[in-house]
Amino acid sequence: MTAFLPFIIPVLYSLLISAAISAVMAKPLRRLLGDVCGTDERANFWMLYVIVLIFAVPLTAVSGISIFNPNELAMLNVVQRTFL
């Protein structure tokens, strides 16, 4: 389990920060999208799209950074590539 910590900790930080950003931006973004899109259905679609991107982009960046030693288990590389 300790071999996975260098991979899991950045992923958890990324999820935590993305959740905080989504919570803070939800109401203002919903109002803005409601005005721009015109209907609630369109605003809901774009709201979900933005939230998915807020979570996916940092996770992709964190998963792409290699923080393991080359001597670590090969399984860590498999997990990292799976996230990519």
Beta strands, then each sheet from edge to edge (+ up, - down):
end
